[in-house]
Amino acid sequence: MSSAEIAQIPARILERARFSAKVRNLEHLAVIDDVANDVTAGALDVATARLRIKQFVASTGYQADESARGGLQDFLSTARTDLQVRMNVQLAQGAGWHQQGQDPAILDAFPAMEFVRVEARDEPRQDWPRRWNAARAATVLDGATDSSTGRMVALKGHPIWPELSRFGLPYEPFDYNSGKGTEDVSRQEAMDLDLIERDTVIFPDDRGFNADLQARPSARSERLRAAIEATGIGRFDAGGVLHYIDPDGGNN
C-alpha cells in the first residue's frame, strides 16, 4: 500500500499496527518492529536502528531504481529508514502520552491542548491552519478556536484531533515527518479563549486499548471459530464478527 492507501485503514487498526508504505516483505517489517520497540524502550539509538534496517534490506539483494536512490522511495536510504524508525517510535510515544494524560486531575487542570510546532523543519508545511479549520468545520465548532485567531487550541477529547490527524488518531504525530505537536493549555486559559466553563468536566478516554477493535476473518466453520476463540484473542458474535478481548479484562 501507498501512504495514502494506508491512511484509509481504520484508525483503531493502525493504532495497533506496524506499517511502512510499499513494504511487502514481512521480515523487513519485523526488523522495523524490533528496532522501533528497542528505541522506544531506550535500549537502542536511532542511528543504530537505521543501520540494522539497512543491513537487513541489503541482505535481501534489494536495489532501488536509479531515479529513486537516496529518497524516500529507496528502502536503503537514510531518509527512508529514519522515517520508518521515527514514525513508529513517535506513534508509540504518542499513544503512551495520551493514556497518561487521561488522569482526571490532569484533565481538570489542563482541559485543552494547543497545536504548535515542536520540531523545526527546513520546509515546514504551510497548510496546517487550513487543515485545522477544515477539521473544525467537519466536526464541532464549539470547543476549538478558529486558526484565524492566531492559535489552534481545542479541548481534549474534541473530535478535531483525530480529524486533523493523517492517521485518524487523537495524538501526535499528525502526519508523516511532521514537526507539529501539542502542548497542554490550563483551564484558566481555556476559559479565556471561551472554550470551556469553570465547572465543565472533561471525561477521560478510558476505553480499553481493544475496546472497539473487531474484525470479520474468513472463519466459516464452527471448528475453526472455536480454535480461534480458544487462543483467548476474542469471541465471535452471531454475525461472524470477532470482538477482541481487552487484555485488562472484559469482552469488547
Secondary structure, DSSP 4 states (H G I P E B T S, - for coil): --HHHHTTS-HHHHTT----TT---HHHHHHHHHHHHHHHTTSS-HHHHHHHHHHHHHHTT----GGGTTSTT-TTSHHHHHHHHHHHHHHHHHHHHHHHTT-HHHHHH--EEEEEE-S--SS--S-HHHHHHHHHHHS-STTB--GGGT--EEETT-THHHHHSTTS-SSS--STT--EEEEEE-HHHHHHTTS--TTPPPPP----TTTT-EE--S--SHHHHHHHHHTTSEEE-TTSPEEEBPTTS-B-
